[in-house]
């Protein structure tokens, strides 16, 4: 068997059923091996789309995503998605073709040093120079992608290595389950919990990645501690949990941000104190002691020193902290704060109010629906106004903030979870960044529903220009957008455009009842902004609110 | 960082043992730069068995050295990070 066949057999035997990619010269042996392999390949229309589809597949399913590209431009087109997976800790294995070993370093056709280029955006990268190492390297790549803090791993395969006779080794997936942290540290953490009067759980994406959602919910239930979530942590706490205060940070809820600012103990659970969460770091939770729980010890002290840091298995650490606390006064205070800062959906006029539409969309879908979104104002509205019951149902590019993420990620989700509704919420700027992937929807006849919020602007940039650049609107006008319904129709996707509020509910119903893919083009007012907003350099209690 | 503030830099020495891979020093030096440390000196030698390399580096930064060592330790090919001496001296002022 040649190297390419060994690689594909290893993928197949480890249970990989779907991969995403785009062929080219140096990866042709692998594509040849994919034929009749049992591994289903989705031909995307751009390598970036393929890699984001693999990320969406991974995020919606909890499995490792796999993408394949050729050398040179094929490989470089993966880099944005690899970076996205790196910052959001998504398990992804990228396989790239490379020019034959004898040609490497000669500036051969479609040669680029992809290993060198991806040093900073992968957890690790391998160049295979011996065909007998292919399976062993693939085994390492999958283990590395999934273990500890997950992330992207690249395997670069020169064409001659793919074509040479190769030793086959079966898949090896030995992910060692880590222990809880030490007795003494857990004891100290429990002591902090007991002494605290105003504790808050600050829940991040690490909870979902560690498959610790149930343990988190048990911890919150047992301790009675109010909670807030990061963008990537959304869904870990049920939205109807009585102590849940919503998302914190730059566009967080007033109740969440104020609770964190007031708390005397912050329990960071799979979260990393990122700048969009903390605002002005020195002013973040200024009176709080900190318990920091994370699988990656490099996060401890990176942005905020913890009084106790707990590494190791998050599930076990959370279970170890399950104690009964009686903080009724504090919980009552937080619930009152939440009740007094409910979202207001009563907006005068007949224009479509995007937050209300998203709330109605959320109410019309089941708890298991997957919402993939792009990046910008609509992304924040999704986080604020839609309800999520598991982190794997909310696909959002959090760390890198990659416009163009949503459409291919929805495609990956639709393939990994065919039994669930998959809905893309996009903006007119983001949608055009990977619009070619409408062809992938068509190719697989995927029933992805698309809600396109169109304000004919790069809305978030425009909002900042309005607020912080004296309303000098530089290159944020998209009023020359295409006719999106006609565009979708060219890919066999039906849909309609709506402009007034009374059209929303019937249109949502029509979209959700449609058997296949469908686009709802929603025209919204370009003056609508995302509120609240913590301005740059401010602490989180210094929120700007919508003006009456 | 607020550039109007003057932050004191400190010097640190590290010895890092790694698997001998062609790109391992690139990985190491990339992390040094990206995490905000200036490289002052660098030397490396291969082990007798030819499977490991040891690098001695001197760096300076206004950031605590743990911000660098913790990131270097996450590198797949890194076996061990030693800090032979504590911070040498408070040195330059930006």
Interface residues (C-beta under 8 A of the other chain):
Chain A: X115 X116 X119 X120 X123 X124 X127 X144 X296 X297 X298 X300 X301 X302
Chain B: X22 X23 X26 X27 X30 X34 X64 X66 X67 X70 X71 X73 X74 X75 X76
